Amino acid sequence: MVQEHCLTVRFRELNRTLNATYQTYIKAIENENLEICANSMICLIKIVTYLLAKQIQQLEKDFLEHGGLRERMTKARI
């Protein structure tokens, strides 16, 4: 079994924090070790990319099921 780096394990724990803010990640982002800073930023970018992709998928699904703004406005008027 492959042993994970302790910082990787800690970052995964932080990612499970509900309603995480900048304060949640401040020790990693503002760390004196530039490698830790860079890796934490890369992890956060990956998280944001994943969440944006999920949001786009949901918006596409809603559009296909319910139509666009004009279709919804027309339905509301009728």
mmCIF file of the N, C-alpha and C atoms, coordinates in Angstrom:
data_MODEL
# 
_entry.id   MODEL 
# 
loop_
_atom_site.group_PDB 
_atom_site.id 
_atom_site.type_symbol 
_atom_site.label_atom_id 
_atom_site.label_alt_id 
_atom_site.label_comp_id 
_atom_site.label_asym_id 
_atom_site.label_entity_id 
_atom_site.label_seq_id 
_atom_site.pdbx_PDB_ins_code 
_atom_site.Cartn_x 
_atom_site.Cartn_y 
_atom_site.Cartn_z 
_atom_site.occupancy 
_atom_site.B_iso_or_equiv 
_atom_site.pdbx_formal_charge 
_atom_site.auth_seq_id 
_atom_site.auth_comp_id 
_atom_site.auth_asym_id 
_atom_site.auth_atom_id 
_atom_site.pdbx_PDB_model_num 
ATOM 1   N N  . MET A 1 1  ? 0.838   -1.182 0.000   1.00 0.00 ? 1  MET A N  1 
ATOM 2   C CA . MET A 1 1  ? 0.000   0.000  0.000   1.00 0.00 ? 1  MET A CA 1 
ATOM 3   C C  . MET A 1 1  ? 0.884   1.246  0.000   1.00 0.00 ? 1  MET A C  1 
ATOM 4   N N  . VAL A 1 2  ? 0.494   2.244  -0.788  1.00 0.00 ? 2  VAL A N  1 
ATOM 5   C CA . VAL A 1 2  ? 1.278   3.465  -0.922  1.00 0.00 ? 2  VAL A CA 1 
ATOM 6   C C  . VAL A 1 2  ? 0.974   4.395  0.252   1.00 0.00 ? 2  VAL A C  1 
ATOM 7   N N  . GLN A 1 3  ? 2.019   4.896  0.879   1.00 0.00 ? 3  GLN A N  1 
ATOM 8   C CA . GLN A 1 3  ? 1.886   5.836  1.989   1.00 0.00 ? 3  GLN A CA 1 
ATOM 9   C C  . GLN A 1 3  ? 1.736   7.248  1.430   1.00 0.00 ? 3  GLN A C  1 
ATOM 10  N N  . GLU A 1 4  ? 0.701   7.960  1.850   1.00 0.00 ? 4  GLU A N  1 
ATOM 11  C CA . GLU A 1 4  ? 0.494   9.329  1.389   1.00 0.00 ? 4  GLU A CA 1 
ATOM 12  C C  . GLU A 1 4  ? 1.256   10.300 2.265   1.00 0.00 ? 4  GLU A C  1 
ATOM 13  N N  . HIS A 1 5  ? 1.650   11.398 1.668   1.00 0.00 ? 5  HIS A N  1 
ATOM 14  C CA . HIS A 1 5  ? 2.349   12.437 2.404   1.00 0.00 ? 5  HIS A CA 1 
ATOM 15  C C  . HIS A 1 5  ? 1.405   13.025 3.453   1.00 0.00 ? 5  HIS A C  1 
ATOM 16  N N  . CYS A 1 6  ? 1.932   13.359 4.624   1.00 0.00 ? 6  CYS A N  1 
ATOM 17  C CA . CYS A 1 6  ? 1.100   13.872 5.717   1.00 0.00 ? 6  CYS A CA 1 
ATOM 18  C C  . CYS A 1 6  ? 0.371   15.156 5.336   1.00 0.00 ? 6  CYS A C  1 
ATOM 19  N N  . LEU A 1 7  ? 0.977   15.990 4.500   1.00 0.00 ? 7  LEU A N  1 
ATOM 20  C CA . LEU A 1 7  ? 0.322   17.229 4.088   1.00 0.00 ? 7  LEU A CA 1 
ATOM 21  C C  . LEU A 1 7  ? -0.840  16.963 3.132   1.00 0.00 ? 7  LEU A C  1 
ATOM 22  N N  . THR A 1 8  ? -0.724  15.920 2.337   1.00 0.00 ? 8  THR A N  1 
ATOM 23  C CA . THR A 1 8  ? -1.816  15.536 1.448   1.00 0.00 ? 8  THR A CA 1 
ATOM 24  C C  . THR A 1 8  ? -3.010  15.084 2.271   1.00 0.00 ? 8  THR A C  1 
ATOM 25  N N  . VAL A 1 9  ? -2.739  14.286 3.274   1.00 0.00 ? 9  VAL A N  1 
ATOM 26  C CA . VAL A 1 9  ? -3.797  13.804 4.157   1.00 0.00 ? 9  VAL A CA 1 
ATOM 27  C C  . VAL A 1 9  ? -4.469  14.986 4.858   1.00 0.00 ? 9  VAL A C  1 
ATOM 28  N N  . ARG A 1 10 ? -3.678  15.923 5.353   1.00 0.00 ? 10 ARG A N  1 
ATOM 29  C CA . ARG A 1 10 ? -4.226  17.096 6.045   1.00 0.00 ? 10 ARG A CA 1 
ATOM 30  C C  . ARG A 1 10 ? -5.068  17.955 5.106   1.00 0.00 ? 10 ARG A C  1 
ATOM 31  N N  . PHE A 1 11 ? -4.626  18.125 3.873   1.00 0.00 ? 11 PHE A N  1 
ATOM 32  C CA . PHE A 1 11 ? -5.387  18.940 2.926   1.00 0.00 ? 11 PHE A CA 1 
ATOM 33  C C  . PHE A 1 11 ? -6.720  18.275 2.607   1.00 0.00 ? 11 PHE A C  1 
ATOM 34  N N  . ARG A 1 12 ? -6.732  16.961 2.506   1.00 0.00 ? 12 ARG A N  1 
ATOM 35  C CA . ARG A 1 12 ? -7.996  16.250 2.280   1.00 0.00 ? 12 ARG A CA 1 
ATOM 36  C C  . ARG A 1 12 ? -8.952  16.462 3.446   1.00 0.00 ? 12 ARG A C  1 
ATOM 37  N N  . GLU A 1 13 ? -8.414  16.478 4.651   1.00 0.00 ? 13 GLU A N  1 
ATOM 38  C CA . GLU A 1 13 ? -9.247  16.749 5.827   1.00 0.00 ? 13 GLU A CA 1 
ATOM 39  C C  . GLU A 1 13 ? -9.851  18.149 5.742   1.00 0.00 ? 13 GLU A C  1 
ATOM 40  N N  . LEU A 1 14 ? -9.033  19.115 5.363   1.00 0.00 ? 14 LEU A N  1 
ATOM 41  C CA . LEU A 1 14 ? -9.524  20.485 5.237   1.00 0.00 ? 14 LEU A CA 1 
ATOM 42  C C  . LEU A 1 14 ? -10.617 20.595 4.176   1.00 0.00 ? 14 LEU A C  1 
ATOM 43  N N  . ASN A 1 15 ? -10.484 19.825 3.102   1.00 0.00 ? 15 ASN A N  1 
ATOM 44  C CA . ASN A 1 15 ? -11.467 19.874 2.014   1.00 0.00 ? 15 ASN A CA 1 
ATOM 45  C C  . ASN A 1 15 ? -12.834 19.380 2.459   1.00 0.00 ? 15 ASN A C  1 
ATOM 46  N N  . ARG A 1 16 ? -12.881 18.611 3.515   1.00 0.00 ? 16 ARG A N  1 
ATOM 47  C CA . ARG A 1 16 ? -14.159 18.111 4.032   1.00 0.00 ? 16 ARG A CA 1 
ATOM 48  C C  . ARG A 1 16 ? -14.833 19.107 4.975   1.00 0.00 ? 16 ARG A C  1 
ATOM 49  N N  . THR A 1 17 ? -14.194 20.231 5.222   1.00 0.00 ? 17 THR A N  1 
ATOM 50  C CA . THR A 1 17 ? -14.742 21.249 6.121   1.00 0.00 ? 17 THR A CA 1 
ATOM 51  C C  . THR A 1 17 ? -15.933 21.927 5.466   1.00 0.00 ? 17 THR A C  1 
ATOM 52  N N  . LEU A 1 18 ? -17.063 21.896 6.162   1.00 0.00 ? 18 LEU A N  1 
ATOM 53  C CA . LEU A 1 18 ? -18.251 22.567 5.647   1.00 0.00 ? 18 LEU A CA 1 
ATOM 54  C C  . LEU A 1 18 ? -18.080 24.072 5.773   1.00 0.00 ? 18 LEU A C  1 
ATOM 55  N N  . ASN A 1 19 ? -18.562 24.790 4.776   1.00 0.00 ? 19 ASN A N  1 
ATOM 56  C CA . ASN A 1 19 ? -18.505 26.259 4.760   1.00 0.00 ? 19 ASN A CA 1 
ATOM 57  C C  . ASN A 1 19 ? -17.081 26.778 4.965   1.00 0.00 ? 19 ASN A C  1 
ATOM 58  N N  . ALA A 1 20 ? -16.127 26.148 4.304   1.00 0.00 ? 20 ALA A N  1 
ATOM 59  C CA . ALA A 1 20 ? -14.720 26.546 4.422   1.00 0.00 ? 20 ALA A CA 1 
ATOM 60  C C  . ALA A 1 20 ? -14.531 27.974 3.912   1.00 0.00 ? 20 ALA A C  1 
ATOM 61  N N  . THR A 1 21 ? -13.632 28.691 4.546   1.00 0.00 ? 21 THR A N  1 
ATOM 62  C CA . THR A 1 21 ? -13.308 30.060 4.150   1.00 0.00 ? 21 THR A CA 1 
ATOM 63  C C  . THR A 1 21 ? -11.796 30.159 3.963   1.00 0.00 ? 21 THR A C  1 
ATOM 64  N N  . TYR A 1 22 ? -11.351 31.356 3.683   1.00 0.00 ? 22 TYR A N  1 
ATOM 65  C CA . TYR A 1 22 ? -9.912  31.594 3.561   1.00 0.00 ? 22 TYR A CA 1 
ATOM 66  C C  . TYR A 1 22 ? -9.194  31.196 4.848   1.00 0.00 ? 22 TYR A C  1 
ATOM 67  N N  . GLN A 1 23 ? -9.841  31.440 5.979   1.00 0.00 ? 23 GLN A N  1 
ATOM 68  C CA . GLN A 1 23 ? -9.239  31.110 7.272   1.00 0.00 ? 23 GLN A CA 1 
ATOM 69  C C  . GLN A 1 23 ? -8.986  29.606 7.414   1.00 0.00 ? 23 GLN A C  1 
ATOM 70  N N  . THR A 1 24 ? -9.787  28.803 6.756   1.00 0.00 ? 24 THR A N  1 
ATOM 71  C CA . THR A 1 24 ? -9.611  27.350 6.802   1.00 0.00 ? 24 THR A CA 1 
ATOM 72  C C  . THR A 1 24 ? -8.264  26.947 6.204   1.00 0.00 ? 24 THR A C  1 
ATOM 73  N N  . TYR A 1 25 ? -7.847  27.633 5.152   1.00 0.00 ? 25 TYR A N  1 
ATOM 74  C CA . TYR A 1 25 ? -6.645  27.269 4.413   1.00 0.00 ? 25 TYR A CA 1 
ATOM 75  C C  . TYR A 1 25 ? -5.467  28.215 4.651   1.00 0.00 ? 25 TYR A C  1 
ATOM 76  N N  . ILE A 1 26 ? -5.610  29.165 5.547   1.00 0.00 ? 26 ILE A N  1 
ATOM 77  C CA . ILE A 1 26 ? -4.620  30.235 5.689   1.00 0.00 ? 26 ILE A CA 1 
ATOM 78  C C  . ILE A 1 26 ? -3.212  29.718 6.000   1.00 0.00 ? 26 ILE A C  1 
ATOM 79  N N  . LYS A 1 27 ? -3.107  28.669 6.826   1.00 0.00 ? 27 LYS A N  1 
ATOM 80  C CA . LYS A 1 27 ? -1.773  28.156 7.177   1.00 0.00 ? 27 LYS A CA 1 
ATOM 81  C C  . LYS A 1 27 ? -1.059  27.572 5.961   1.00 0.00 ? 27 LYS A C  1 
ATOM 82  N N  . ALA A 1 28 ? -1.821  26.985 5.060   1.00 0.00 ? 28 ALA A N  1 
ATOM 83  C CA . ALA A 1 28 ? -1.209  26.412 3.855   1.00 0.00 ? 28 ALA A CA 1 
ATOM 84  C C  . ALA A 1 28 ? -0.900  27.500 2.833   1.00 0.00 ? 28 ALA A C  1 
ATOM 85  N N  . ILE A 1 29 ? -1.849  28.416 2.637   1.00 0.00 ? 29 ILE A N  1 
ATOM 86  C CA . ILE A 1 29 ? -1.675  29.457 1.618   1.00 0.00 ? 29 ILE A CA 1 
ATOM 87  C C  . ILE A 1 29 ? -0.553  30.427 1.989   1.00 0.00 ? 29 ILE A C  1 
ATOM 88  N N  . GLU A 1 30 ? -0.476  30.788 3.254   1.00 0.00 ? 30 GLU A N  1 
ATOM 89  C CA . GLU A 1 30 ? 0.518   31.774 3.694   1.00 0.00 ? 30 GLU A CA 1 
ATOM 90  C C  . GLU A 1 30 ? 1.729   31.125 4.363   1.00 0.00 ? 30 GLU A C  1 
ATOM 91  N N  . ASN A 1 31 ? 1.979   29.878 4.053   1.00 0.00 ? 31 ASN A N  1 
ATOM 92  C CA . ASN A 1 31 ? 3.109   29.154 4.633   1.00 0.00 ? 31 ASN A CA 1 
ATOM 93  C C  . ASN A 1 31 ? 4.431   29.727 4.138   1.00 0.00 ? 31 ASN A C  1 
ATOM 94  N N  . GLU A 1 32 ? 5.437   29.688 5.006   1.00 0.00 ? 32 GLU A N  1 
ATOM 95  C CA . GLU A 1 32 ? 6.765   30.191 4.618   1.00 0.00 ? 32 GLU A CA 1 
ATOM 96  C C  . GLU A 1 32 ? 7.403   29.325 3.537   1.00 0.00 ? 32 GLU A C  1 
ATOM 97  N N  . ASN A 1 33 ? 7.065   28.044 3.538   1.00 0.00 ? 33 ASN A N  1 
ATOM 98  C CA . ASN A 1 33 ? 7.586   27.117 2.543   1.00 0.00 ? 33 ASN A CA 1 
ATOM 99  C C  . ASN A 1 33 ? 6.803   27.325 1.243   1.00 0.00 ? 33 ASN A C  1 
ATOM 100 N N  . LEU A 1 34 ? 7.473   27.842 0.227   1.00 0.00 ? 34 LEU A N  1 
ATOM 101 C CA . LEU A 1 34 ? 6.802   28.167 -1.037  1.00 0.00 ? 34 LEU A CA 1 
ATOM 102 C C  . LEU A 1 34 ? 6.223   26.943 -1.729  1.00 0.00 ? 34 LEU A C  1 
ATOM 103 N N  . GLU A 1 35 ? 6.823   25.783 -1.511  1.00 0.00 ? 35 GLU A N  1 
ATOM 104 C CA . GLU A 1 35 ? 6.311   24.548 -2.105  1.00 0.00 ? 35 GLU A CA 1 
ATOM 105 C C  . GLU A 1 35 ? 4.934   24.216 -1.533  1.00 0.00 ? 35 GLU A C  1 
ATOM 106 N N  . ILE A 1 36 ? 4.768   24.419 -0.239  1.00 0.00 ? 36 ILE A N  1 
ATOM 107 C CA . ILE A 1 36 ? 3.474   24.173 0.392   1.00 0.00 ? 36 ILE A CA 1 
ATOM 108 C C  . ILE A 1 36 ? 2.442   25.174 -0.132  1.00 0.00 ? 36 ILE A C  1 
ATOM 109 N N  . CYS A 1 37 ? 2.839   26.439 -0.250  1.00 0.00 ? 37 CYS A N  1 
ATOM 110 C CA . CYS A 1 37 ? 1.938   27.466 -0.812  1.00 0.00 ? 37 CYS A CA 1 
ATOM 111 C C  . CYS A 1 37 ? 1.478   27.076 -2.208  1.00 0.00 ? 37 CYS A C  1 
ATOM 112 N N  . ALA A 1 38 ? 2.418   26.730 -3.052  1.00 0.00 ? 38 ALA A N  1 
ATOM 113 C CA . ALA A 1 38 ? 2.101   26.393 -4.448  1.00 0.00 ? 38 ALA A CA 1 
ATOM 114 C C  . ALA A 1 38 ? 1.191   25.168 -4.516  1.00 0.00 ? 38 ALA A C  1 
ATOM 115 N N  . ASN A 1 39 ? 1.511   24.139 -3.760  1.00 0.00 ? 39 ASN A N  1 
ATOM 116 C CA . ASN A 1 39 ? 0.699   22.924 -3.786  1.00 0.00 ? 39 ASN A CA 1 
ATOM 117 C C  . ASN A 1 39 ? -0.708  23.179 -3.257  1.00 0.00 ? 39 ASN A C  1 
ATOM 118 N N  . SER A 1 40 ? -0.823  24.010 -2.238  1.00 0.00 ? 40 SER A N  1 
ATOM 119 C CA . SER A 1 40 ? -2.161  24.309 -1.716  1.00 0.00 ? 40 SER A CA 1 
ATOM 120 C C  . SER A 1 40 ? -2.977  25.083 -2.748  1.00 0.00 ? 40 SER A C  1 
ATOM 121 N N  . MET A 1 41 ? -2.344  25.997 -3.459  1.00 0.00 ? 41 MET A N  1 
ATOM 122 C CA . MET A 1 41 ? -3.056  26.745 -4.486  1.00 0.00 ? 41 MET A CA 1 
ATOM 123 C C  . MET A 1 41 ? -3.483  25.838 -5.639  1.00 0.00 ? 41 MET A C  1 
ATOM 124 N N  . ILE A 1 42 ? -2.625  24.906 -6.012  1.00 0.00 ? 42 ILE A N  1 
ATOM 125 C CA . ILE A 1 42 ? -2.976  23.950 -7.068  1.00 0.00 ? 42 ILE A CA 1 
ATOM 126 C C  . ILE A 1 42 ? -4.171  23.110 -6.631  1.00 0.00 ? 42 ILE A C  1 
ATOM 127 N N  . CYS A 1 43 ? -4.168  22.658 -5.375  1.00 0.00 ? 43 CYS A N  1 
ATOM 128 C CA . CYS A 1 43 ? -5.297  21.879 -4.856  1.00 0.00 ? 43 CYS A CA 1 
ATOM 129 C C  . CYS A 1 43 ? -6.586  22.695 -4.869  1.00 0.00 ? 43 CYS A C  1 
ATOM 130 N N  . LEU A 1 44 ? -6.504  23.947 -4.460  1.00 0.00 ? 44 LEU A N  1 
ATOM 131 C CA . LEU A 1 44 ? -7.690  24.796 -4.454  1.00 0.00 ? 44 LEU A CA 1 
ATOM 132 C C  . LEU A 1 44 ? -8.200  25.063 -5.868  1.00 0.00 ? 44 LEU A C  1 
ATOM 133 N N  . ILE A 1 45 ? -7.296  25.232 -6.818  1.00 0.00 ? 45 ILE A N  1 
ATOM 134 C CA . ILE A 1 45 ? -7.695  25.421 -8.217  1.00 0.00 ? 45 ILE A CA 1 
ATOM 135 C C  . ILE A 1 45 ? -8.421  24.183 -8.727  1.00 0.00 ? 45 ILE A C  1 
ATOM 136 N N  . LYS A 1 46 ? -7.928  23.002 -8.375  1.00 0.00 ? 46 LYS A N  1 
ATOM 137 C CA . LYS A 1 46 ? -8.582  21.760 -8.796  1.00 0.00 ? 46 LYS A CA 1 
ATOM 138 C C  . LYS A 1 46 ? -9.980  21.650 -8.196  1.00 0.00 ? 46 LYS A C  1 
ATOM 139 N N  . ILE A 1 47 ? -10.133 22.057 -6.942  1.00 0.00 ? 47 ILE A N  1 
ATOM 140 C CA . ILE A 1 47 ? -11.441 22.018 -6.288  1.00 0.00 ? 47 ILE A CA 1 
ATOM 141 C C  . ILE A 1 47 ? -12.409 22.962 -6.988  1.00 0.00 ? 47 ILE A C  1 
ATOM 142 N N  . VAL A 1 48 ? -11.967 24.176 -7.262  1.00 0.00 ? 48 VAL A N  1 
ATOM 143 C CA . VAL A 1 48 ? -12.826 25.172 -7.916  1.00 0.00 ? 48 VAL A CA 1 
ATOM 144 C C  . VAL A 1 48 ? -13.197 24.710 -9.321  1.00 0.00 ? 48 VAL A C  1 
ATOM 145 N N  . THR A 1 49 ? -12.251 24.139 -10.045 1.00 0.00 ? 49 THR A N  1 
ATOM 146 C CA . THR A 1 49 ? -12.522 23.633 -11.387 1.00 0.00 ? 49 THR A CA 1 
ATOM 147 C C  . THR A 1 49 ? -13.583 22.539 -11.347 1.00 0.00 ? 49 THR A C  1 
ATOM 148 N N  . TYR A 1 50 ? -13.469 21.631 -10.388 1.00 0.00 ? 50 TYR A N  1 
ATOM 149 C CA . TYR A 1 50 ? -14.448 20.552 -10.222 1.00 0.00 ? 50 TYR A CA 1 
ATOM 150 C C  . TYR A 1 50 ? -15.830 21.135 -9.920  1.00 0.00 ? 50 TYR A C  1 
ATOM 151 N N  . LEU A 1 51 ? -15.903 22.081 -8.980  1.00 0.00 ? 51 LEU A N  1 
ATOM 152 C CA . LEU A 1 51 ? -17.189 22.659 -8.602  1.00 0.00 ? 51 LEU A CA 1 
ATOM 153 C C  . LEU A 1 51 ? -17.822 23.435 -9.757  1.00 0.00 ? 51 LEU A C  1 
ATOM 154 N N  . LEU A 1 52 ? -17.013 24.164 -10.524 1.00 0.00 ? 52 LEU A N  1 
ATOM 155 C CA . LEU A 1 52 ? -17.545 24.883 -11.682 1.00 0.00 ? 52 LEU A CA 1 
ATOM 156 C C  . LEU A 1 52 ? -18.077 23.920 -12.742 1.00 0.00 ? 52 LEU A C  1 
ATOM 157 N N  . ALA A 1 53 ? -17.382 22.820 -12.954 1.00 0.00 ? 53 ALA A N  1 
ATOM 158 C CA . ALA A 1 53 ? -17.841 21.816 -13.920 1.00 0.00 ? 53 ALA A CA 1 
ATOM 159 C C  . ALA A 1 53 ? -19.185 21.236 -13.486 1.00 0.00 ? 53 ALA A C  1 
ATOM 160 N N  . LYS A 1 54 ? -19.331 20.961 -12.190 1.00 0.00 ? 54 LYS A N  1 
ATOM 161 C CA . LYS A 1 54 ? -20.602 20.437 -11.676 1.00 0.00 ? 54 LYS A CA 1 
ATOM 162 C C  . LYS A 1 54 ? -21.717 21.468 -11.850 1.00 0.00 ? 54 LYS A C  1 
ATOM 163 N N  . GLN A 1 55 ? -21.413 22.731 -11.618 1.00 0.00 ? 55 GLN A N  1 
ATOM 164 C CA . GLN A 1 55 ? -22.420 23.783 -11.777 1.00 0.00 ? 55 GLN A CA 1 
ATOM 165 C C  . GLN A 1 55 ? -22.842 23.910 -13.236 1.00 0.00 ? 55 GLN A C  1 
ATOM 166 N N  . ILE A 1 56 ? -21.895 23.848 -14.151 1.00 0.00 ? 56 ILE A N  1 
ATOM 167 C CA . ILE A 1 56 ? -22.211 23.925 -15.585 1.00 0.00 ? 56 ILE A CA 1 
ATOM 168 C C  . ILE A 1 56 ? -23.086 22.747 -15.992 1.00 0.00 ? 56 ILE A C  1 
ATOM 169 N N  . GLN A 1 57 ? -22.774 21.548 -15.504 1.00 0.00 ? 57 GLN A N  1 
ATOM 170 C CA . GLN A 1 57 ? -23.595 20.371 -15.814 1.00 0.00 ? 57 GLN A CA 1 
ATOM 171 C C  . GLN A 1 57 ? -25.026 20.567 -15.331 1.00 0.00 ? 57 GLN A C  1 
ATOM 172 N N  . GLN A 1 58 ? -25.181 21.106 -14.132 1.00 0.00 ? 58 GLN A N  1 
ATOM 173 C CA . GLN A 1 58 ? -26.516 21.325 -13.581 1.00 0.00 ? 58 GLN A CA 1 
ATOM 174 C C  . GLN A 1 58 ? -27.274 22.379 -14.382 1.00 0.00 ? 58 GLN A C  1 
ATOM 175 N N  . LEU A 1 59 ? -26.590 23.447 -14.777 1.00 0.00 ? 59 LEU A N  1 
ATOM 176 C CA . LEU A 1 59 ? -27.235 24.485 -15.587 1.00 0.00 ? 59 LEU A CA 1 
ATOM 177 C C  . LEU A 1 59 ? -27.672 23.942 -16.942 1.00 0.00 ? 59 LEU A C  1 
ATOM 178 N N  . GLU A 1 60 ? -26.846 23.091 -17.555 1.00 0.00 ? 60 GLU A N  1 
ATOM 179 C CA . GLU A 1 60 ? -27.218 22.466 -18.826 1.00 0.00 ? 60 GLU A CA 1 
ATOM 180 C C  . GLU A 1 60 ? -28.449 21.595 -18.655 1.00 0.00 ? 60 GLU A C  1 
ATOM 181 N N  . LYS A 1 61 ? -28.468 20.817 -17.594 1.00 0.00 ? 61 LYS A N  1 
ATOM 182 C CA . LYS A 1 61 ? -29.602 19.935 -17.315 1.00 0.00 ? 61 LYS A CA 1 
ATOM 183 C C  . LYS A 1 61 ? -30.878 20.754 -17.112 1.00 0.00 ? 61 LYS A C  1 
ATOM 184 N N  . ASP A 1 62 ? -30.794 21.817 -16.312 1.00 0.00 ? 62 ASP A N  1 
ATOM 185 C CA . ASP A 1 62 ? -31.952 22.683 -16.084 1.00 0.00 ? 62 ASP A CA 1 
ATOM 186 C C  . ASP A 1 62 ? -32.433 23.326 -17.378 1.00 0.00 ? 62 ASP A C  1 
ATOM 187 N N  . PHE A 1 63 ? -31.501 23.759 -18.219 1.00 0.00 ? 63 PHE A N  1 
ATOM 188 C CA . PHE A 1 63 ? -31.870 24.377 -19.492 1.00 0.00 ? 63 PHE A CA 1 
ATOM 189 C C  . PHE A 1 63 ? -32.615 23.388 -20.381 1.00 0.00 ? 63 PHE A C  1 
ATOM 190 N N  . LEU A 1 64 ? -32.115 22.148 -20.463 1.00 0.00 ? 64 LEU A N  1 
ATOM 191 C CA . LEU A 1 64 ? -32.756 21.144 -21.306 1.00 0.00 ? 64 LEU A CA 1 
ATOM 192 C C  . LEU A 1 64 ? -34.133 20.751 -20.765 1.00 0.00 ? 64 LEU A C  1 
ATOM 193 N N  . GLU A 1 65 ? -34.273 20.713 -19.450 1.00 0.00 ? 65 GLU A N  1 
ATOM 194 C CA . GLU A 1 65 ? -35.543 20.298 -18.851 1.00 0.00 ? 65 GLU A CA 1 
ATOM 195 C C  . GLU A 1 65 ? -36.571 21.424 -18.828 1.00 0.00 ? 65 GLU A C  1 
ATOM 196 N N  . HIS A 1 66 ? -36.135 22.659 -18.595 1.00 0.00 ? 66 HIS A N  1 
ATOM 197 C CA . HIS A 1 66 ? -37.078 23.751 -18.366 1.00 0.00 ? 66 HIS A CA 1 
ATOM 198 C C  . HIS A 1 66 ? -36.964 24.886 -19.385 1.00 0.00 ? 66 HIS A C  1 
ATOM 199 N N  . GLY A 1 67 ? -36.025 24.812 -20.274 1.00 0.00 ? 67 GLY A N  1 
ATOM 200 C CA . GLY A 1 67 ? -35.854 25.857 -21.271 1.00 0.00 ? 67 GLY A CA 1 
ATOM 201 C C  . GLY A 1 67 ? -35.058 27.033 -20.720 1.00 0.00 ? 67 GLY A C  1 
ATOM 202 N N  . GLY A 1 68 ? -34.885 28.020 -21.583 1.00 0.00 ? 68 GLY A N  1 
ATOM 203 C CA . GLY A 1 68 ? -34.135 29.213 -21.200 1.00 0.00 ? 68 GLY A CA 1 
ATOM 204 C C  . GLY A 1 68 ? -35.030 30.238 -20.526 1.00 0.00 ? 68 GLY A C  1 
ATOM 205 N N  . LEU A 1 69 ? -34.495 31.405 -20.326 1.00 0.00 ? 69 LEU A N  1 
ATOM 206 C CA . LEU A 1 69 ? -35.216 32.478 -19.636 1.00 0.00 ? 69 LEU A CA 1 
ATOM 207 C C  . LEU A 1 69 ? -36.502 32.852 -20.361 1.00 0.00 ? 69 LEU A C  1 
ATOM 208 N N  . ARG A 1 70 ? -36.447 33.004 -21.680 1.00 0.00 ? 70 ARG A N  1 
ATOM 209 C CA . ARG A 1 70 ? -37.650 33.396 -22.438 1.00 0.00 ? 70 ARG A CA 1 
ATOM 210 C C  . ARG A 1 70 ? -38.744 32.332 -22.341 1.00 0.00 ? 70 ARG A C  1 
ATOM 211 N N  . GLU A 1 71 ? -38.348 31.069 -22.422 1.00 0.00 ? 71 GLU A N  1 
ATOM 212 C CA . GLU A 1 71 ? -39.348 29.993 -22.307 1.00 0.00 ? 71 GLU A CA 1 
ATOM 213 C C  . GLU A 1 71 ? -39.992 30.022 -20.927 1.00 0.00 ? 71 GLU A C  1 
ATOM 214 N N  . ARG A 1 72 ? -39.220 30.237 -19.910 1.00 0.00 ? 72 ARG A N  1 
ATOM 215 C CA . ARG A 1 72 ? -39.754 30.279 -18.547 1.00 0.00 ? 72 ARG A CA 1 
ATOM 216 C C  . ARG A 1 72 ? -40.664 31.487 -18.344 1.00 0.00 ? 72 ARG A C  1 
ATOM 217 N N  . MET A 1 73 ? -40.288 32.622 -18.926 1.00 0.00 ? 73 MET A N  1 
ATOM 218 C CA . MET A 1 73 ? -41.118 33.819 -18.803 1.00 0.00 ? 73 MET A CA 1 
ATOM 219 C C  . MET A 1 73 ? -42.446 33.618 -19.528 1.00 0.00 ? 73 MET A C  1 
ATOM 220 N N  . THR A 1 74 ? -42.407 32.998 -20.714 1.00 0.00 ? 74 THR A N  1 
ATOM 221 C CA . THR A 1 74 ? -43.634 32.736 -21.472 1.00 0.00 ? 74 THR A CA 1 
ATOM 222 C C  . THR A 1 74 ? -44.548 31.811 -20.696 1.00 0.00 ? 74 THR A C  1 
ATOM 223 N N  . LYS A 1 75 ? -43.989 30.756 -20.114 1.00 0.00 ? 75 LYS A N  1 
ATOM 224 C CA . LYS A 1 75 ? -44.785 29.815 -19.303 1.00 0.00 ? 75 LYS A CA 1 
ATOM 225 C C  . LYS A 1 75 ? -45.405 30.534 -18.104 1.00 0.00 ? 75 LYS A C  1 
ATOM 226 N N  . ALA A 1 76 ? -44.666 31.432 -17.496 1.00 0.00 ? 76 ALA A N  1 
ATOM 227 C CA . ALA A 1 76 ? -45.166 32.160 -16.336 1.00 0.00 ? 76 ALA A CA 1 
ATOM 228 C C  . ALA A 1 76 ? -46.338 33.075 -16.729 1.00 0.00 ? 76 ALA A C  1 
ATOM 229 N N  . ARG A 1 77 ? -46.266 33.681 -17.925 1.00 0.00 ? 77 ARG A N  1 
ATOM 230 C CA . ARG A 1 77 ? -47.326 34.577 -18.375 1.00 0.00 ? 77 ARG A CA 1 
ATOM 231 C C  . ARG A 1 77 ? -48.583 33.811 -18.731 1.00 0.00 ? 77 ARG A C  1 
ATOM 232 N N  . ILE A 1 78 ? -48.425 32.608 -19.236 1.00 0.00 ? 78 ILE A N  1 
ATOM 233 C CA . ILE A 1 78 ? -49.577 31.794 -19.682 1.00 0.00 ? 78 ILE A CA 1 
ATOM 234 C C  . ILE A 1 78 ? -50.197 31.138 -18.508 1.00 0.00 ? 78 ILE A C  1 
# 
